[in-house]
Amino acid sequence: MKKAVMIFAVVSLLAYVPFAQDDKPAAPRSAPNPVIQKIAREISAANIEAIIRKLASFHTRHTLSETESETVGIGAARRWIKSEFERYSKDAGGRLQVEFDEFTQPAGGRIPKPTQIVNVVATLAGAQAESKDRIYVVSGHYDSRASDGMDATNAAPGANDDASGTAAVMEMARVMSKYQFDATLVFMAVAAEEQGLNGSTHWAEMARQKKLNVAGMITNDIIGNSRAEDGTVDNTHVRLFAEGVPPAREMTDEWRALVQTGGENDGPTRQLARYIKEIGERYVSQMKVTVIYRKDRYLRGGDHSPFLERGFAAVRMTEPNEDYRRQHQNVRKENGIQYGDLPEFVDFNYVAQVTRINAVALASLALAPAAPTNVQMELRLENDTTIKWDANKEPDIAGYQIVWRETTAPFWQNKISVGNVTRYTLKKISKDNYLFGVQAVDKDGNASVAVYPRPARRER
């Protein structure tokens, strides 16, 4: 860990800490990381508002819209996003690698002819040799649409869907590029979400083919509205969608072992969601992260889906109450009701809060060690529980902690710091009655995502 972030005292490695018993993660006893606190404070609602209004000003950002104009269409929007990323990088000493991720999408589905699709990507490389290949991705989609998904000319301001998510990603890039992290962060504004998740599919497939170590992905889609259709205001929580067991066609031996041992809620994506909730609520105390055990809204999809389909842990953040008068609607008034996805219906302070949830979670992930590998539960007929794992490679590892909960509890209820060891026995805590996880902890107190132990080969 670099000196700039070596702020915590070494965590006591013998402490047993029970979490709250109300199925909610309790605040940890260790002091919060001042660097992460500073990142949260620097997120600006005013900047987010300016970005959303600018994106809405392009008239439409439909994937099939104008590409040559400097003021109208998706071409103007993507060039402006890239210029902003480049400005952030310049202000941060050139720390962001900014590029267009361009490809031609063949005709099919909602793409009537071969079409150039362009993602705008800003990468903040990790600083620790042992961690820089570990990648965390955060995305929003910058394309928009009107009532007709093939209408590339009518006004489609897309202020909430999804200038809000794009603004969150851009504001995170602006703030976080000034800091140094062990792992790599990728800030991505993707295109063609409304035409079939084309932009995110292209990047996720590239990551799979190149065998990139994408350790987690968050997409932000429709995070700007705090007011329900009935006028109820909820600006204190965000939904976090997290898939459990993937479709049967993707079932691997690892997943079969998970399900056979009752760990169907303990795959990488649900562990990522638990982590985001705990860290998000720790640093943004006014907000609640509601984890929903579902891939997305009912039979709907988003840009995290292509990552899930390729085996990466990925989640989606969305506002608590969607107002469908503002989504996929031509801008118009009917019976005195305004339709259309306009900036006037976006709560910019709420977007900033959701952005802070993203930022603190990503910062914590990128500062922390990698999740432990080869985590196994030893199989013996006894009332103790013995877990083993491989040692992490990072030079700043302080040790490990074991977390556990009752089988009906969604979040960790207990944890124990076990020292810098690779095997530990929990006395009189039966593997029959609880679910377990192992986290790596560095010298600054940053903890990794938990890993559920798979069954070890039975000892004779």
C-alpha positions as a Markdown table, in Angstrom:
| # | Residue | x | y | z |
|---|---|---|---|---|
| 1 | Met | 0.0 | 0.0 | 0.0 |
| 2 | Lys | 1.3 | 3.5 | -0.9 |
| 3 | Lys | 2.1 | 5.9 | 1.9 |
| 4 | Ala | -0.7 | 8.2 | 0.8 |
| 5 | Val | -3.3 | 5.6 | 1.9 |
| 6 | Met | -1.4 | 4.0 | 4.8 |
| 7 | Ile | -3.6 | 5.6 | 7.4 |
| 8 | Phe | -5.2 | 2.9 | 9.5 |
| 9 | Ala | -3.6 | 1.3 | 12.5 |
| 10 | Val | -3.1 | -2.4 | 12.2 |
| 11 | Val | -6.3 | -4.2 | 13.0 |
| 12 | Ser | -6.2 | -6.4 | 16.0 |
| 13 | Leu | -6.1 | -9.9 | 14.7 |
| 14 | Leu | -7.6 | -11.7 | 17.7 |
| 15 | Ala | -10.9 | -9.8 | 18.0 |
| 16 | Tyr | -14.2 | -11.5 | 17.8 |
| 17 | Val | -16.8 | -9.0 | 16.6 |
| 18 | Pro | -20.5 | -9.9 | 16.6 |
| 19 | Phe | -22.6 | -8.0 | 14.0 |
| 20 | Ala | -26.1 | -6.8 | 14.8 |
| 21 | Gln | -28.6 | -9.5 | 14.9 |
| 22 | Asp | -31.3 | -7.8 | 12.9 |
| 23 | Asp | -30.1 | -9.1 | 9.5 |
| 24 | Lys | -28.3 | -5.8 | 8.8 |
| 25 | Pro | -24.6 | -5.4 | 8.6 |
| 26 | Ala | -23.3 | -3.6 | 11.7 |
| 27 | Ala | -20.9 | -0.7 | 11.7 |
| 28 | Pro | -17.4 | -2.0 | 12.2 |
| 29 | Arg | -15.5 | -1.1 | 15.3 |
| 30 | Ser | -12.4 | 0.1 | 13.4 |
| 31 | Ala | -12.1 | 3.7 | 12.3 |
| 32 | Pro | -13.3 | 4.5 | 8.8 |
| 33 | Asn | -10.7 | 5.2 | 6.1 |
| 34 | Pro | -10.2 | 9.0 | 5.8 |
| 35 | Val | -9.3 | 8.6 | 2.1 |
| 36 | Ile | -12.6 | 7.0 | 1.3 |
| 37 | Gln | -14.4 | 9.6 | 3.4 |
| 38 | Lys | -12.7 | 12.3 | 1.4 |
| 39 | Ile | -13.7 | 10.7 | -1.9 |
| 40 | Ala | -17.4 | 10.7 | -0.7 |
| 41 | Arg | -17.2 | 14.3 | 0.3 |
| 42 | Glu | -15.8 | 15.4 | -3.1 |
| 43 | Ile | -18.7 | 14.0 | -5.1 |
| 44 | Ser | -20.6 | 17.0 | -6.3 |
| 45 | Ala | -24.3 | 17.2 | -7.0 |
| 46 | Ala | -23.7 | 20.4 | -9.0 |
| 47 | Asn | -21.3 | 18.7 | -11.3 |
| 48 | Ile | -23.7 | 15.8 | -11.8 |
| 49 | Glu | -26.5 | 18.2 | -12.6 |
| 50 | Ala | -24.3 | 20.0 | -15.2 |
| 51 | Ile | -23.4 | 16.6 | -16.9 |
| 52 | Ile | -27.1 | 15.5 | -17.0 |
| 53 | Arg | -28.3 | 18.8 | -18.5 |
| 54 | Lys | -25.5 | 18.7 | -21.1 |
| 55 | Leu | -26.3 | 15.1 | -22.1 |
| 56 | Ala | -30.0 | 16.0 | -22.3 |
| 57 | Ser | -29.1 | 18.9 | -24.6 |
| 58 | Phe | -28.1 | 16.7 | -27.5 |
| 59 | His | -31.8 | 16.3 | -28.4 |
| 60 | Thr | -31.4 | 12.5 | -28.8 |
| 61 | Arg | -28.6 | 10.1 | -28.1 |
| 62 | His | -30.2 | 7.2 | -29.9 |
| 63 | Thr | -27.7 | 4.7 | -31.2 |
| 64 | Leu | -28.9 | 5.2 | -34.8 |
| 65 | Ser | -28.9 | 9.0 | -34.5 |
| 66 | Glu | -26.7 | 11.7 | -36.0 |
| 67 | Thr | -22.9 | 11.1 | -35.7 |
| 68 | Glu | -21.4 | 14.1 | -37.5 |
| 69 | Ser | -23.1 | 17.1 | -35.8 |
| 70 | Glu | -21.3 | 18.8 | -32.9 |
| 71 | Thr | -24.6 | 19.6 | -31.1 |
| 72 | Val | -27.1 | 16.8 | -31.9 |
| 73 | Gly | -27.0 | 13.0 | -31.7 |
| 74 | Ile | -24.9 | 10.3 | -30.3 |
| 75 | Gly | -21.7 | 11.3 | -32.1 |
| 76 | Ala | -21.7 | 14.7 | -30.4 |
| 77 | Ala | -22.5 | 13.1 | -27.0 |
| 78 | Arg | -19.7 | 10.5 | -27.1 |
| 79 | Arg | -17.1 | 13.1 | -28.2 |
| 80 | Trp | -18.1 | 15.4 | -25.4 |
| 81 | Ile | -17.9 | 12.5 | -22.8 |
| 82 | Lys | -14.4 | 11.7 | -24.1 |
| 83 | Ser | -13.3 | 15.3 | -23.8 |
| 84 | Glu | -14.5 | 15.4 | -20.3 |
| 85 | Phe | -12.7 | 12.3 | -19.3 |
| 86 | Glu | -9.6 | 13.7 | -20.9 |
| 87 | Arg | -10.0 | 16.9 | -18.9 |
| 88 | Tyr | -10.3 | 14.9 | -15.7 |
| 89 | Ser | -7.1 | 13.1 | -16.6 |
| 90 | Lys | -5.2 | 16.3 | -17.3 |
| 91 | Asp | -6.4 | 17.7 | -13.9 |
| 92 | Ala | -5.1 | 14.5 | -12.2 |
| 93 | Gly | -1.7 | 14.5 | -13.9 |
| 94 | Gly | -2.6 | 12.2 | -16.8 |
| 95 | Arg | -3.6 | 9.3 | -14.6 |
| 96 | Leu | -6.6 | 8.2 | -16.8 |
| 97 | Gln | -6.2 | 6.3 | -20.0 |
| 98 | Val | -9.1 | 7.6 | -22.1 |
| 99 | Glu | -10.2 | 5.9 | -25.3 |
| 100 | Phe | -13.0 | 5.0 | -27.6 |
| 101 | Asp | -13.9 | 1.3 | -27.7 |
| 102 | Glu | -15.3 | 1.1 | -31.2 |
| 103 | Phe | -16.7 | -1.8 | -33.1 |
| 104 | Thr | -19.3 | -2.5 | -35.9 |
| 105 | Gln | -22.5 | -4.2 | -34.7 |
| 106 | Pro | -23.9 | -6.5 | -37.5 |
| 107 | Ala | -27.5 | -6.0 | -38.5 |
| 108 | Gly | -30.0 | -7.9 | -36.3 |
| 109 | Gly | -32.7 | -7.2 | -33.7 |
| 110 | Arg | -32.9 | -3.5 | -33.1 |
| 111 | Ile | -29.9 | -2.8 | -35.3 |
| 112 | Pro | -31.3 | -2.6 | -38.9 |
| 113 | Lys | -28.0 | -2.2 | -40.6 |
| 114 | Pro | -24.3 | -2.6 | -39.6 |
| 115 | Thr | -23.7 | 0.2 | -37.2 |
| 116 | Gln | -20.7 | 1.7 | -35.5 |
| 117 | Ile | -21.0 | 1.4 | -31.7 |
| 118 | Val | -18.7 | 3.4 | -29.5 |
| 119 | Asn | -18.1 | 2.9 | -25.8 |
| 120 | Val | -16.1 | 5.7 | -24.0 |
| 121 | Val | -13.7 | 4.2 | -21.5 |
| 122 | Ala | -11.4 | 5.8 | -18.9 |
| 123 | Thr | -9.0 | 3.5 | -17.1 |
| 124 | Leu | -7.3 | 4.3 | -13.8 |
| 125 | Ala | -4.4 | 1.7 | -13.6 |
| 126 | Gly | -3.7 | 0.1 | -10.3 |
| 127 | Ala | -0.5 | 1.0 | -8.5 |
| 128 | Gln | 0.4 | -2.3 | -6.7 |
| 129 | Ala | 2.2 | -4.8 | -8.9 |
| 130 | Glu | 0.4 | -7.8 | -7.3 |
| 131 | Ser | -3.1 | -6.1 | -7.7 |
| 132 | Lys | -3.0 | -4.0 | -10.9 |
| 133 | Asp | -4.4 | -6.9 | -13.0 |
| 134 | Arg | -7.5 | -7.0 | -10.8 |
| 135 | Ile | -10.2 | -4.9 | -12.4 |
| 136 | Tyr | -13.4 | -3.3 | -11.1 |
| 137 | Val | -15.7 | -1.8 | -13.7 |
| 138 | Val | -18.5 | 0.8 | -13.2 |
| 139 | Ser | -20.8 | 1.8 | -16.1 |
| 140 | Gly | -23.7 | 3.8 | -17.2 |
| 141 | His | -25.2 | 3.9 | -20.7 |
| 142 | Tyr | -25.2 | 7.2 | -22.6 |
| 143 | Asp | -27.6 | 6.3 | -25.4 |
| 144 | Ser | -31.3 | 7.2 | -25.1 |
| 145 | Arg | -34.6 | 6.5 | -26.8 |
| 146 | Ala | -38.1 | 7.8 | -27.3 |
| 147 | Ser | -41.4 | 5.8 | -27.3 |
| 148 | Asp | -40.5 | 3.9 | -30.4 |
| 149 | Gly | -37.2 | 2.1 | -29.8 |
| 150 | Met | -36.2 | 2.6 | -33.5 |
| 151 | Asp | -37.0 | 6.3 | -33.6 |
| 152 | Ala | -33.6 | 8.1 | -34.1 |
| 153 | Thr | -34.9 | 11.6 | -34.7 |
| 154 | Asn | -37.5 | 12.6 | -32.1 |
| 155 | Ala | -36.4 | 14.2 | -28.8 |
| 156 | Ala | -35.0 | 11.7 | -26.4 |
| 157 | Pro | -33.3 | 13.6 | -23.6 |
| 158 | Gly | -32.8 | 10.5 | -21.5 |
| 159 | Ala | -32.0 | 12.6 | -18.4 |
| 160 | Asn | -32.7 | 9.7 | -16.0 |
| 161 | Asp | -32.4 | 6.8 | -18.4 |
| 162 | Asp | -29.4 | 7.0 | -18.4 |
| 163 | Ala | -27.7 | 10.3 | -18.2 |
| 164 | Ser | -28.0 | 9.8 | -14.5 |
| 165 | Gly | -25.9 | 6.7 | -14.5 |
| 166 | Thr | -23.4 | 8.2 | -17.0 |
| 167 | Ala | -23.1 | 11.3 | -14.9 |
| 168 | Ala | -22.4 | 9.1 | -11.8 |
| 169 | Val | -19.6 | 7.3 | -13.7 |
| 170 | Met | -18.1 | 10.6 | -15.0 |
| 171 | Glu | -18.2 | 12.2 | -11.6 |
| 172 | Met | -16.5 | 9.1 | -10.0 |
| 173 | Ala | -13.8 | 9.3 | -12.7 |
| 174 | Arg | -13.2 | 13.0 | -12.0 |
| 175 | Val | -12.8 | 12.5 | -8.2 |
| 176 | Met | -11.2 | 9.1 | -8.0 |
| 177 | Ser | -8.5 | 9.8 | -10.7 |
| 178 | Lys | -6.8 | 12.0 | -8.2 |
| 179 | Tyr | -6.2 | 9.1 | -5.9 |
| 180 | Gln | -4.0 | 6.0 | -6.0 |
| 181 | Phe | -5.5 | 2.5 | -5.7 |
| 182 | Asp | -3.9 | -1.0 | -5.6 |
| 183 | Ala | -6.3 | -2.5 | -8.2 |
| 184 | Thr | -7.5 | -1.0 | -11.5 |
| 185 | Leu | -10.7 | 0.9 | -12.0 |
| 186 | Val | -12.5 | 1.2 | -15.3 |
| 187 | Phe | -15.1 | 4.0 | -15.8 |
| 188 | Met | -17.2 | 3.2 | -18.8 |
| 189 | Ala | -20.0 | 5.0 | -20.7 |
| 190 | Val | -21.5 | 2.4 | -22.9 |
| 191 | Ala | -23.6 | 2.7 | -26.0 |
| 192 | Ala | -26.5 | 0.8 | -27.5 |
| 193 | Glu | -28.0 | -0.5 | -24.3 |
| 194 | Glu | -31.5 | 0.4 | -25.6 |
| 195 | Gln | -30.7 | -1.6 | -28.8 |
| 196 | Gly | -29.8 | -4.8 | -27.0 |
| 197 | Leu | -26.9 | -4.2 | -24.6 |
| 198 | Asn | -24.5 | -4.2 | -27.5 |
| 199 | Gly | -21.9 | -1.9 | -26.0 |
| 200 | Ser | -21.5 | -3.7 | -22.8 |
| 201 | Thr | -21.7 | -7.1 | -24.5 |
| 202 | His | -18.8 | -6.2 | -26.7 |
| 203 | Trp | -16.6 | -5.1 | -23.7 |
| 204 | Ala | -17.5 | -8.1 | -21.6 |
| 205 | Glu | -16.8 | -10.5 | -24.4 |
| 206 | Met | -13.4 | -8.8 | -25.0 |
| 207 | Ala | -12.7 | -9.2 | -21.2 |
| 208 | Arg | -13.6 | -12.9 | -21.4 |
| 209 | Gln | -11.5 | -13.6 | -24.5 |
| 210 | Lys | -8.5 | -11.7 | -23.0 |
| 211 | Lys | -9.0 | -13.5 | -19.7 |
| 212 | Leu | -9.1 | -10.2 | -17.8 |
| 213 | Asn | -9.5 | -10.5 | -14.1 |
| 214 | Val | -12.7 | -8.5 | -13.7 |
| 215 | Ala | -13.3 | -9.0 | -10.0 |
| 216 | Gly | -16.5 | -7.0 | -9.9 |
| 217 | Met | -18.8 | -4.8 | -12.0 |
| 218 | Ile | -21.5 | -2.2 | -11.1 |
| 219 | Thr | -23.9 | -0.8 | -13.6 |
| 220 | Asn | -25.9 | 2.4 | -12.8 |
| 221 | Asp | -29.1 | 2.6 | -14.8 |
| 222 | Ile | -32.0 | 4.9 | -13.8 |
| 223 | Ile | -30.6 | 6.3 | -10.6 |
| 224 | Gly | -32.1 | 9.8 | -10.8 |
| 225 | Asn | -35.6 | 9.9 | -9.6 |
| 226 | Ser | -36.6 | 10.0 | -6.0 |
| 227 | Arg | -40.3 | 10.6 | -6.5 |
| 228 | Ala | -42.8 | 7.8 | -7.2 |
| 229 | Glu | -45.8 | 8.2 | -9.5 |
| 230 | Asp | -48.1 | 8.8 | -6.5 |
| 231 | Gly | -45.8 | 11.7 | -5.3 |
| 232 | Thr | -44.1 | 9.7 | -2.5 |
| 233 | Val | -40.5 | 10.8 | -2.1 |
| 234 | Asp | -37.8 | 8.3 | -1.2 |
| 235 | Asn | -34.4 | 9.8 | -1.4 |
| 236 | Thr | -32.7 | 7.6 | 1.2 |
| 237 | His | -32.3 | 4.2 | -0.5 |
| 238 | Val | -31.3 | 2.6 | -3.7 |
| 239 | Arg | -32.0 | -0.9 | -5.1 |
| 240 | Leu | -29.1 | -3.2 | -5.7 |
| 241 | Phe | -30.0 | -6.2 | -7.9 |
| 242 | Ala | -27.8 | -9.3 | -7.4 |
| 243 | Glu | -28.2 | -12.6 | -9.2 |
| 244 | Gly | -27.9 | -15.8 | -7.2 |
| 245 | Val | -27.4 | -19.1 | -9.0 |
| 246 | Pro | -26.9 | -18.6 | -12.8 |
| 247 | Pro | -29.1 | -20.4 | -15.3 |
| 248 | Ala | -28.7 | -24.1 | -15.4 |
| 249 | Arg | -26.8 | -24.0 | -18.8 |
| 250 | Glu | -24.0 | -22.2 | -17.0 |
| 251 | Met | -23.8 | -24.6 | -14.0 |
| 252 | Thr | -20.3 | -25.6 | -13.1 |
| 253 | Asp | -18.8 | -28.0 | -10.6 |
| 254 | Glu | -18.1 | -25.0 | -8.4 |
| 255 | Trp | -21.7 | -23.9 | -8.5 |
| 256 | Arg | -23.0 | -27.5 | -7.9 |
| 257 | Ala | -20.8 | -27.7 | -4.8 |
| 258 | Leu | -22.2 | -24.3 | -3.6 |
| 259 | Val | -25.8 | -25.5 | -4.0 |
| 260 | Gln | -25.2 | -28.9 | -2.5 |
| 261 | Thr | -23.9 | -27.2 | 0.7 |
| 262 | Gly | -26.6 | -24.6 | 1.0 |
| 263 | Gly | -24.6 | -21.7 | -0.4 |
| 264 | Glu | -26.9 | -20.7 | -3.2 |
| 265 | Asn | -26.9 | -17.2 | -1.8 |
| 266 | Asp | -23.2 | -17.1 | -1.5 |
| 267 | Gly | -21.9 | -16.9 | -5.1 |
| 268 | Pro | -19.5 | -14.1 | -6.1 |
| 269 | Thr | -22.3 | -11.7 | -7.2 |
| 270 | Arg | -24.2 | -11.9 | -3.9 |
| 271 | Gln | -20.9 | -11.6 | -2.0 |
| 272 | Leu | -20.2 | -8.4 | -4.0 |
| 273 | Ala | -23.7 | -7.1 | -3.2 |
| 274 | Arg | -23.2 | -7.7 | 0.6 |
| 275 | Tyr | -19.9 | -5.9 | 0.4 |
| 276 | Ile | -21.4 | -2.9 | -1.4 |
| 277 | Lys | -24.2 | -2.6 | 1.1 |
| 278 | Glu | -21.9 | -2.8 | 4.1 |
| 279 | Ile | -19.3 | -0.3 | 2.8 |
| 280 | Gly | -22.0 | 2.0 | 1.2 |
| 281 | Glu | -24.0 | 2.3 | 4.4 |
| 282 | Arg | -20.8 | 2.7 | 6.5 |
| 283 | Tyr | -19.7 | 5.8 | 4.6 |
| 284 | Val | -23.0 | 7.2 | 3.4 |
| 285 | Ser | -24.9 | 6.8 | 6.6 |
| 286 | Gln | -28.1 | 8.5 | 5.3 |
| 287 | Met | -28.6 | 5.9 | 2.6 |
| 288 | Lys | -29.8 | 2.4 | 2.7 |
| 289 | Val | -28.8 | -0.1 | 0.1 |
| 290 | Thr | -31.7 | -2.6 | -0.5 |
| 291 | Val | -30.2 | -5.8 | -1.9 |
| 292 | Ile | -32.8 | -7.6 | -4.2 |
| 293 | Tyr | -32.2 | -11.3 | -4.8 |
| 294 | Arg | -32.8 | -11.1 | -8.6 |
| 295 | Lys | -30.7 | -10.5 | -11.7 |
| 296 | Asp | -32.7 | -7.4 | -12.5 |
| 297 | Arg | -36.2 | -6.0 | -12.4 |
| 298 | Tyr | -38.8 | -8.7 | -13.3 |
| 299 | Leu | -37.7 | -10.2 | -16.7 |
| 300 | Arg | -35.8 | -7.0 | -17.6 |
| 301 | Gly | -32.1 | -6.5 | -18.2 |
| 302 | Gly | -29.2 | -4.1 | -18.0 |
| 303 | Asp | -25.5 | -3.7 | -18.9 |
| 304 | His | -24.4 | -6.0 | -16.0 |
| 305 | Ser | -26.1 | -9.0 | -17.7 |
| 306 | Pro | -23.4 | -9.6 | -20.3 |
| 307 | Phe | -20.8 | -9.7 | -17.5 |
| 308 | Leu | -22.9 | -12.2 | -15.6 |
| 309 | Glu | -23.3 | -14.3 | -18.7 |
| 310 | Arg | -19.5 | -14.5 | -19.0 |
| 311 | Gly | -18.9 | -15.5 | -15.4 |
| 312 | Phe | -18.1 | -12.1 | -13.8 |
| 313 | Ala | -19.6 | -10.9 | -10.6 |
| 314 | Ala | -21.9 | -8.0 | -11.6 |
| 315 | Val | -24.8 | -6.0 | -10.0 |
| 316 | Arg | -27.2 | -3.2 | -11.0 |
| 317 | Met | -28.1 | -0.1 | -9.1 |
| 318 | Thr | -31.6 | 1.5 | -9.7 |
| 319 | Glu | -33.8 | 4.1 | -8.0 |
| 320 | Pro | -36.4 | 2.7 | -5.6 |
| 321 | Asn | -39.6 | 3.8 | -7.4 |
| 322 | Glu | -39.5 | 4.1 | -11.2 |
| 323 | Asp | -41.9 | 6.5 | -12.9 |
| 324 | Tyr | -42.8 | 5.0 | -16.2 |
| 325 | Arg | -44.2 | 8.4 | -17.5 |
| 326 | Arg | -40.5 | 9.4 | -17.7 |
| 327 | Gln | -39.1 | 6.2 | -19.3 |
| 328 | His | -39.1 | 5.5 | -23.1 |
| 329 | Gln | -41.7 | 8.2 | -23.7 |
| 330 | Asn | -41.9 | 10.9 | -26.3 |
| 331 | Val | -41.7 | 14.3 | -24.8 |
| 332 | Arg | -45.3 | 15.6 | -24.7 |
| 333 | Lys | -48.2 | 16.7 | -22.5 |
| 334 | Glu | -51.4 | 14.7 | -22.3 |
| 335 | Asn | -54.3 | 15.7 | -20.0 |
| 336 | Gly | -52.1 | 18.1 | -18.2 |
| 337 | Ile | -49.5 | 15.4 | -17.5 |
| 338 | Gln | -45.9 | 15.9 | -18.7 |
| 339 | Tyr | -44.3 | 12.8 | -20.3 |
| 340 | Gly | -40.7 | 12.4 | -21.2 |
| 341 | Asp | -37.4 | 11.9 | -19.6 |
| 342 | Leu | -36.5 | 15.5 | -18.8 |
| 343 | Pro | -33.9 | 16.9 | -16.4 |
| 344 | Glu | -36.6 | 18.7 | -14.4 |
| 345 | Phe | -37.7 | 15.3 | -13.0 |
| 346 | Val | -34.2 | 14.3 | -11.8 |
| 347 | Asp | -33.2 | 14.7 | -8.2 |
| 348 | Phe | -29.5 | 15.7 | -8.5 |
| 349 | Asn | -28.8 | 15.4 | -4.8 |
| 350 | Tyr | -30.2 | 11.9 | -4.9 |
| 351 | Val | -28.0 | 10.9 | -7.9 |
| 352 | Ala | -25.0 | 12.3 | -5.9 |
| 353 | Gln | -25.8 | 10.0 | -3.0 |
| 354 | Val | -26.0 | 7.0 | -5.2 |
| 355 | Thr | -22.8 | 8.0 | -6.8 |
| 356 | Arg | -21.2 | 8.2 | -3.3 |
| 357 | Ile | -22.4 | 4.6 | -2.6 |
| 358 | Asn | -20.7 | 3.5 | -5.8 |
| 359 | Ala | -17.5 | 5.5 | -5.1 |
| 360 | Val | -16.9 | 4.3 | -1.6 |
| 361 | Ala | -17.5 | 0.7 | -2.5 |
| 362 | Leu | -15.2 | 0.8 | -5.5 |
| 363 | Ala | -12.5 | 2.6 | -3.5 |
| 364 | Ser | -12.7 | 0.0 | -0.7 |
| 365 | Leu | -12.5 | -2.8 | -3.2 |
| 366 | Ala | -9.6 | -1.3 | -5.1 |
| 367 | Leu | -7.6 | -0.5 | -1.9 |
| 368 | Ala | -8.3 | -4.0 | -0.4 |
| 369 | Pro | -6.5 | -7.2 | -1.1 |
| 370 | Ala | -7.8 | -9.7 | -3.5 |
| 371 | Ala | -10.4 | -12.2 | -2.2 |
| 372 | Pro | -8.7 | -15.3 | -0.8 |
| 373 | Thr | -8.4 | -18.3 | -3.2 |
| 374 | Asn | -8.9 | -22.0 | -2.8 |
| 375 | Val | -11.1 | -21.5 | 0.3 |
| 376 | Gln | -12.1 | -25.0 | 1.6 |
| 377 | Met | -14.2 | -26.4 | 4.4 |
| 378 | Glu | -12.5 | -29.5 | 6.0 |
| 379 | Leu | -14.9 | -32.4 | 6.3 |
| 380 | Arg | -15.0 | -34.1 | 9.7 |
| 381 | Leu | -17.7 | -35.5 | 11.9 |
| 382 | Glu | -17.3 | -32.9 | 14.6 |
| 383 | Asn | -19.0 | -29.8 | 16.0 |
| 384 | Asp | -16.1 | -27.5 | 15.2 |
| 385 | Thr | -15.6 | -25.9 | 11.8 |
| 386 | Thr | -12.2 | -25.8 | 10.2 |
| 387 | Ile | -11.5 | -23.7 | 7.1 |
| 388 | Lys | -8.3 | -23.4 | 5.0 |
| 389 | Trp | -7.2 | -21.2 | 2.1 |
| 390 | Asp | -4.2 | -20.2 | 0.1 |
| 391 | Ala | -2.1 | -17.2 | 1.2 |
| 392 | Asn | -2.5 | -13.9 | -0.7 |
| 393 | Lys | 0.4 | -12.5 | -2.7 |
| 394 | Glu | 0.1 | -8.9 | -1.7 |
| 395 | Pro | 3.0 | -7.6 | 0.4 |
| 396 | Asp | 0.8 | -5.6 | 2.8 |
| 397 | Ile | -1.4 | -8.5 | 3.9 |
| 398 | Ala | -2.0 | -8.3 | 7.7 |
| 399 | Gly | -4.2 | -11.4 | 8.0 |
| 400 | Tyr | -7.6 | -12.9 | 7.4 |
| 401 | Gln | -11.0 | -12.8 | 9.0 |
| 402 | Ile | -13.8 | -15.4 | 9.0 |
| 403 | Val | -17.4 | -14.2 | 8.9 |
| 404 | Trp | -20.5 | -16.3 | 9.4 |
| 405 | Arg | -24.3 | -16.0 | 9.7 |
| 406 | Glu | -27.3 | -18.2 | 10.3 |
| 407 | Thr | -28.6 | -20.0 | 7.2 |
| 408 | Thr | -31.7 | -17.8 | 7.0 |
| 409 | Ala | -29.8 | -14.5 | 7.5 |
| 410 | Pro | -29.0 | -12.5 | 4.4 |
| 411 | Phe | -26.0 | -10.6 | 5.8 |
| 412 | Trp | -23.0 | -11.5 | 8.0 |
| 413 | Gln | -23.7 | -11.6 | 11.7 |
| 414 | Asn | -20.4 | -12.4 | 13.2 |
| 415 | Lys | -16.7 | -12.2 | 12.4 |
| 416 | Ile | -13.4 | -13.1 | 13.9 |
| 417 | Ser | -9.9 | -12.0 | 13.0 |
| 418 | Val | -7.7 | -15.0 | 12.9 |
| 419 | Gly | -4.2 | -13.6 | 12.2 |
| 420 | Asn | -1.9 | -14.2 | 9.2 |
| 421 | Val | -2.6 | -17.9 | 8.9 |
| 422 | Thr | -4.1 | -20.1 | 6.2 |
| 423 | Arg | -6.1 | -22.5 | 8.4 |
| 424 | Tyr | -8.3 | -21.9 | 11.3 |
| 425 | Thr | -10.8 | -23.9 | 13.5 |
| 426 | Leu | -13.9 | -22.2 | 15.0 |
| 427 | Lys | -14.5 | -24.2 | 18.2 |
| 428 | Lys | -18.0 | -25.3 | 19.0 |
| 429 | Ile | -19.4 | -23.5 | 15.9 |
| 430 | Ser | -20.9 | -26.2 | 13.7 |
| 431 | Lys | -20.7 | -26.1 | 9.9 |
| 432 | Asp | -24.2 | -27.7 | 10.0 |
| 433 | Asn | -25.8 | -24.6 | 11.4 |
| 434 | Tyr | -24.1 | -21.6 | 9.7 |
| 435 | Leu | -22.8 | -20.2 | 6.4 |
| 436 | Phe | -19.2 | -19.0 | 6.4 |
| 437 | Gly | -16.9 | -16.8 | 4.4 |
| 438 | Val | -13.2 | -15.8 | 4.5 |
| 439 | Gln | -11.8 | -12.3 | 3.9 |
| 440 | Ala | -8.3 | -11.0 | 3.4 |
| 441 | Val | -7.3 | -7.9 | 5.4 |
| 442 | Asp | -4.4 | -5.5 | 4.7 |
| 443 | Lys | -2.3 | -3.5 | 7.2 |
| 444 | Asp | -4.6 | -0.5 | 6.7 |
| 445 | Gly | -7.7 | -2.5 | 7.7 |
| 446 | Asn | -9.1 | -2.8 | 4.2 |
| 447 | Ala | -11.0 | -6.1 | 3.8 |
| 448 | Ser | -11.7 | -8.0 | 0.6 |
| 449 | Val | -15.0 | -9.5 | -0.5 |
| 450 | Ala | -15.8 | -12.7 | 1.4 |
| 451 | Val | -15.4 | -16.1 | -0.2 |
| 452 | Tyr | -17.6 | -19.0 | 0.6 |
| 453 | Pro | -15.7 | -22.2 | 1.3 |
| 454 | Arg | -16.2 | -25.2 | -1.0 |
| 455 | Pro | -16.0 | -28.7 | 0.5 |
| 456 | Ala | -12.5 | -30.1 | 0.7 |
| 457 | Arg | -11.9 | -33.7 | -0.2 |
| 458 | Arg | -13.1 | -35.8 | 2.7 |
| 459 | Glu | -10.4 | -37.1 | 5.0 |
| 460 | Arg | -10.3 | -40.8 | 5.8 |
